[in-house]
Amino acid sequence: MSSDAADEAHRPLLRVVRGEPTAAELAALVAVVSSMSAAPAEAPVEVLSEWAKPERMARQPVFAGPPMSWWASSLPR
């Protein structure tokens, strides 16, 4: 290891700039910072049945065709 890499490995995680925090306050801060840097847990995959899918709630058009084609459908042939 080079001296730069060794210095970076021993660099403190936090540095107190002002004030005198207690050991409990520092421990709480270290716990929060280390939990933020941890990898996020994967969310479980939620499997929905076909009946429960939200896209089923959107109505499909009753008659799919060109605009005003419903009017022509009632005319005699």
Secondary structure, DSSP 4 states (H G I P E B T S, - for coil): --HHHHHHHTS-S----SS---HHHHHHHHHHHHHHHSPPPPPPPPPPPGGG-GGGGSPPPSS-SSTTHHHHTTS--
